[in-house]
Amino acid sequence: METSSIAVVEDDNEIRSLVTGLLVREGFEAIGCRTAMEFDRLIERQRVDLAILDIMLPGEDGLSLCRRLRARGDVPVLMVTAKGDDIDRIVGLEIGADDYLPKPFNPRELVARVRAILRRTRNAQRVVPALPCERYVFAGWVLDAGSRALTDPDSSLVDLTGGEYDLLLSLVTHAQRVLNRDQLLDWTRGRSAGPYDRAVDVQLSRLRRKLAGHPTGEALIKTVRGGGYIFTPTVARG
């Protein structure tokens, strides 16, 4: 199996060295970058399967770099922040990071989250004939599991991050059932989810805003007071 290549964008020399060393011991190819500029030079010369971005970087910060990578759409991002306030993590997820991890972090948790992101994105990129080529049709919308594409009733593509797609697929495949937060965490983030993980809340809010870009989208996901969430329309497999 081909070794996954991970860029560690961190200006603290000691932390960068510790993280790259940890990842190498776990079987990954890890390359350290001190700045966003160094990272840009790296991706010009080789493939990067995942970027671990510190928010506080000299020059262009991690949030700005994450926004650029999301616009490219081909490099998953794990944001790392030393700040205790949730705002940086929430902003990172809002602009398209696949996950976040606060400092100081447990090395085993870092590895678990890295593996979870790579597993999700690898599955998204893998070409498998026939198996996941199901189409889910609901209220004029179409979710194509083969291409991981969402089309609104006007046949316009809706851009989804990997986390948003996983969340929507979980809702669609359990339509008209009340799903609690723990179920959604388990289905979308698996063992990498912590007991107080709020990423699913942020992704759900972002997903609802994207769906609401079409007049029929606002009513697709409803909050059940004290219970969780329900995907309201009838879903047919096409």
C-alpha positions in Angstrom: 0.0 0.0 0.0 1.3 3.5 -0.9 2.5 5.5 2.1 0.3 8.6 2.9 2.2 11.9 2.7 1.4 14.4 5.5 2.6 18.0 5.7 3.0 19.4 9.2 2.8 23.2 8.9 4.0 24.4 12.3 6.4 27.3 13.1 7.5 25.9 16.5 10.6 23.8 15.7 10.2 21.5 18.7 6.5 20.7 18.1 7.1 20.3 14.3 9.9 17.9 14.9 7.9 15.9 17.5 4.8 15.6 15.3 6.7 14.6 12.2 8.7 12.1 14.2 5.5 10.6 15.6 3.9 10.3 12.2 7.0 8.7 10.7 7.1 6.1 13.5 3.4 5.4 12.7 4.3 4.6 9.1 3.5 7.9 7.4 5.7 10.1 5.3 5.8 13.4 7.2 7.3 16.6 5.9 7.6 19.7 8.2 7.0 23.2 6.9 7.5 26.3 9.0 5.3 28.7 6.9 2.5 28.6 4.4 5.1 29.6 1.8 7.1 26.5 2.5 4.0 24.4 2.2 3.2 26.0 -1.2 6.6 25.0 -2.4 6.1 21.5 -1.1 2.8 20.8 -2.9 4.3 22.1 -6.1 6.8 19.3 -6.1 5.0 16.4 -4.6 1.6 15.0 -3.6 0.2 15.8 -0.1 -2.5 13.6 1.3 -3.2 15.6 4.4 -2.1 19.0 5.8 -1.9 19.5 9.6 -2.1 23.3 10.0 -1.3 25.3 13.1 -3.5 28.4 13.2 -0.7 30.8 14.4 1.9 31.0 11.7 4.3 33.7 10.6 3.1 35.5 7.5 -0.1 33.9 6.2 -1.9 32.2 9.0 -3.4 28.7 9.1 -7.0 29.8 8.6 -6.1 31.7 5.4 -4.1 28.7 4.1 -7.0 26.4 5.0 -9.3 28.6 3.0 -7.0 28.4 -0.1 -6.8 24.6 0.2 -10.5 24.3 0.4 -10.8 26.4 -2.7 -8.5 23.8 -4.4 -10.5 21.0 -2.9 -7.8 18.3 -3.1 -6.0 18.4 0.3 -7.8 17.5 3.5 -7.0 19.6 6.5 -6.5 19.0 10.2 -6.4 22.3 12.1 -4.4 22.6 15.3 -4.9 25.5 17.7 -3.3 26.4 21.0 -6.1 28.7 22.0 -8.7 27.7 24.6 -11.5 29.6 23.0 -13.7 27.5 20.6 -13.9 30.4 18.2 -10.8 29.5 16.2 -11.8 25.9 15.9 -15.3 26.8 14.8 -14.0 29.3 12.2 -11.6 26.6 10.9 -14.4 24.2 10.4 -16.6 26.9 8.9 -14.0 27.6 6.2 -13.7 23.9 5.4 -11.2 22.1 7.7 -12.0 18.4 8.0 -11.2 18.3 11.7 -9.5 20.2 14.5 -7.4 19.3 17.5 -6.6 21.7 20.4 -3.1 21.9 21.9 -1.8 20.3 24.0 -3.0 17.1 22.4 -2.5 13.4 23.1 -0.2 11.9 20.4 -2.5 8.9 20.1 -5.4 11.1 19.5 -3.5 13.0 16.8 -2.7 9.7 15.0 -6.3 8.5 15.4 -7.7 11.7 13.8 -5.1 11.6 11.0 -6.1 8.0 10.2 -9.8 8.8 10.3 -9.4 11.7 7.9 -7.3 9.7 5.5 -9.8 6.8 5.6 -12.7 9.1 4.7 -10.8 10.9 2.0 -9.3 7.7 0.6 -12.7 6.2 0.4 -14.0 9.3 -1.4 -11.2 9.1 -4.0 -11.2 5.3 -4.5 -12.9 4.1 -7.8 -15.0 1.0 -7.0 -17.2 -0.3 -9.8 -20.9 -0.7 -8.9 -20.7 -0.9 -5.1 -21.4 2.6 -3.9 -23.0 3.9 -7.0 -26.4 4.5 -5.4 -28.4 7.6 -6.0 -30.6 9.0 -3.3 -33.5 11.1 -4.5 -35.5 13.3 -2.1 -37.7 16.4 -2.7 -36.1 17.0 -6.1 -32.6 16.7 -4.8 -30.1 14.0 -5.8 -27.2 12.7 -3.7 -25.0 10.5 -5.8 -22.9 8.2 -3.5 -20.6 7.1 -6.4 -19.4 10.6 -7.2 -20.2 12.1 -3.7 -22.1 14.8 -5.5 -25.2 16.7 -4.3 -27.5 18.3 -6.9 -30.4 20.6 -6.0 -33.8 20.6 -7.7 -32.5 23.1 -10.3 -29.7 20.6 -11.3 -27.0 22.8 -9.7 -24.2 21.1 -7.8 -23.8 22.0 -4.1 -20.2 22.1 -2.9 -19.8 19.9 0.2 -16.7 19.2 2.3 -15.9 15.6 3.2 -17.4 16.0 6.6 -20.6 17.6 5.3 -21.1 14.8 2.8 -20.6 12.1 5.5 -23.1 13.9 7.7 -25.7 14.3 4.9 -25.3 10.7 3.8 -25.9 9.6 7.4 -29.1 11.6 7.5 -30.3 10.5 4.1 -29.8 6.8 4.8 -31.7 7.2 8.1 -34.5 9.4 6.8 -37.6 10.2 8.9 -35.9 8.9 12.0 -34.8 11.0 15.0 -31.0 10.8 15.2 -29.2 12.0 18.3 -25.9 13.7 18.3 -24.0 10.6 19.5 -25.3 8.6 16.6 -24.2 11.2 14.1 -20.8 11.5 15.8 -20.3 7.7 15.6 -21.4 7.4 11.9 -19.4 10.4 10.7 -16.3 10.4 12.9 -16.1 7.0 14.5 -13.6 6.3 17.2 -11.8 9.6 16.5 -14.7 11.5 18.2 -14.2 12.8 21.7 -17.0 12.8 24.3 -17.4 16.6 23.9 -16.7 16.9 20.2 -18.6 19.8 18.7 -17.4 19.3 15.1 -20.7 17.6 14.1 -22.7 20.7 15.4 -20.6 23.1 13.3 -20.8 20.9 10.2 -24.6 20.4 10.6 -25.0 24.2 10.8 -22.9 24.7 7.8 -24.7 21.9 5.9 -28.1 23.4 6.7 -27.0 26.8 5.4 -25.8 25.3 2.1 -29.1 23.4 1.7 -31.0 26.6 2.4 -29.4 28.1 -0.7 -32.3 26.6 -2.5 -35.9 27.4 -1.4 -36.7 23.7 -0.8 -33.6 23.0 1.3 -34.4 24.8 4.5 -37.0 22.2 5.6 -34.9 19.1 4.8 -33.3 18.9 8.3 -35.4 19.7 11.4 -34.3 19.9 15.0 -36.2 17.7 17.4 -36.3 19.4 20.8 -34.4 17.3 23.3 -34.0 14.5 20.8 -31.7 15.4 18.0 -32.3 15.8 14.3 -34.6 14.3 11.6 -34.2 14.3 7.8 -37.8 14.9 6.9 -38.4 13.9 3.2 -39.0 10.5 1.8 -35.9 9.1 0.2 -35.9 6.9 -2.9 -32.9 5.0 -4.3 -32.4 5.6 -7.9 
